[in-house]
Amino acid sequence: MIWKVLYQPSKKQSPRRETTLSLYVEADTEVEAHALVEDNTDYEIEFIEPLQGEHLAYEQKDPDFKITEFNTK
């Protein structure tokens, strides 16, 4: 499943809507998606949402859509 992760680039800064960014990860569960981002970045995760069906198709139309892959080995 594809998950959209909304995050702040730094845990040291208080969250602001204007600085919220997003990335996409592939994982079996939300817990696994959270762990991938938490273990491989310094991002402050705000929200994780599953993407499927029409919602996924809409996100994939964005030219910047790219699944983030982490080197977990």
Beta strands, then each sheet from edge to edge (+ up, - down):
strand 1: 2-8
strand 2: 21-26
strand 3: 44-51
sheet 1: 2+ 1- 3+
end
